[in-house]
Amino acid sequence: MKDCVFCHPNFDSNQNIIISNDYCMFLQLEEAQIKGKQLEGSGLIVPKAHRETAFDLTDEEWSATYTLLKEVKRYLDEKYKPQGYNLGWNCGEIGGQHIFHSHFHVIPRYNDEPMAGKGIRYMFKSTENKRIGN
């Protein structure tokens, strides 16, 4: 895809390739590299080939994502020293996906955050997310 920011990471000058392998790469925005900043250390694992969602990944891309995730964790543990992680895929517009190139969120979590201890389901279980008619 000629204008996809994940197919061409250099399109965003604030986006850095931190680690990569043959099939995927770990991207991190410069602001995520700032100590104490919200989402400190967070980044995305994206396939090098354009795949719309995680459901479109090949077996090789799934395996490479897992392999890279272990490398990313070692890197983040050493550099940022988080106390936990949230990991996740947003798939489709209703699932919260805004860039339609598959990307796996890797979000370090810290014990001094106001939302420490709240997992990815926290916002979905809130009363504000109650479905209409239920």
C-alpha positions in Angstrom: 0.0 0.0 0.0 1.6 3.2 -1.2 0.5 5.5 1.6 0.3 3.1 4.6 2.3 4.4 7.5 3.1 0.9 8.6 4.2 -0.4 5.2 6.4 2.7 5.0 7.4 3.6 8.6 9.6 6.4 7.4 6.4 8.4 6.4 6.2 9.3 10.1 9.4 11.0 11.3 8.4 10.4 14.9 8.1 6.6 14.4 11.2 4.4 15.0 11.9 0.8 14.1 13.3 -0.6 17.4 13.6 -4.3 16.6 12.7 -6.3 13.5 12.9 -9.8 12.0 12.2 -11.1 8.5 8.4 -10.8 8.9 7.6 -8.0 11.3 8.9 -5.0 13.2 8.4 -3.3 16.6 7.6 0.4 16.1 7.8 3.0 18.8 6.9 6.7 18.6 9.4 9.1 20.0 7.0 10.3 22.7 6.7 6.8 24.0 10.5 6.8 24.7 10.2 9.7 27.2 10.6 8.7 30.8 7.4 9.2 32.9 5.3 10.0 29.8 1.8 8.4 29.5 2.3 5.1 27.6 6.0 5.1 28.3 7.7 2.3 26.4 4.6 1.3 24.4 4.8 0.4 20.8 3.4 -1.8 18.0 4.4 -5.0 16.4 3.4 -4.8 12.7 3.8 -7.3 9.8 6.1 -6.0 7.1 3.6 -7.1 4.5 0.3 -5.3 4.4 -2.3 -7.3 6.3 -5.6 -5.6 7.3 -6.1 -7.4 10.6 -4.6 -10.1 12.8 -7.0 -12.6 11.1 -5.1 -12.1 7.8 -1.6 -13.0 9.1 0.2 -16.0 7.7 1.5 -18.8 9.9 5.0 -17.4 9.4 3.9 -13.9 10.5 2.2 -15.3 13.6 5.3 -17.2 14.6 7.5 -14.2 13.8 5.2 -11.9 15.9 5.6 -14.3 18.9 9.3 -14.5 18.5 9.6 -10.7 18.2 7.3 -10.2 21.2 9.7 -12.1 23.4 12.6 -9.9 22.2 10.5 -6.8 22.7 9.7 -7.8 26.3 13.4 -8.3 27.1 14.1 -4.8 25.6 11.3 -3.1 27.5 12.1 -4.9 30.7 15.7 -3.7 30.6 15.0 -0.2 29.3 11.7 0.8 31.1 11.3 -1.8 33.9 7.5 -2.0 33.8 5.6 -4.0 36.5 3.1 -5.4 34.0 1.9 -5.4 30.4 -1.3 -5.1 28.3 -1.2 -6.7 24.9 -3.8 -6.5 22.2 -5.1 -6.3 18.7 -7.9 -3.9 17.5 -9.6 -5.5 14.5 -12.1 -3.7 12.4 -13.6 -0.2 12.9 -16.0 -1.3 15.7 -13.1 -3.0 17.4 -11.2 0.3 17.5 -8.9 -0.2 14.6 -8.1 3.2 12.9 -5.2 2.2 10.7 -6.1 -0.8 8.6 -2.7 -2.5 8.6 -2.6 -5.1 11.4 -0.8 -3.9 14.5 -0.3 -5.6 17.9 -0.2 -3.1 20.8 2.5 -3.8 23.4 1.8 -1.5 26.4 4.1 -1.6 29.5 2.2 -0.8 32.7 3.6 0.8 35.9 2.5 0.7 39.6 2.4 4.5 39.8 -0.3 4.9 37.1 -3.7 6.0 38.2 -5.2 3.1 36.3 -2.7 0.5 37.7 -4.4 -2.8 38.1 -7.1 -2.1 35.5 -6.9 -4.5 32.6 -8.0 -4.2 29.0 -11.6 -5.2 29.8 -12.0 -2.5 32.4 -13.5 0.1 30.0 -15.7 -2.5 28.3 -17.3 -3.5 31.6 -18.1 0.1 32.6 -21.8 1.2 32.7 -21.0 3.7 29.9 -20.5 0.7 27.6 -23.8 -0.9 28.2 -25.4 -2.0 24.9 -28.6 -0.3 23.8 -31.6 -2.6 24.4 -29.9 -4.7 27.1 
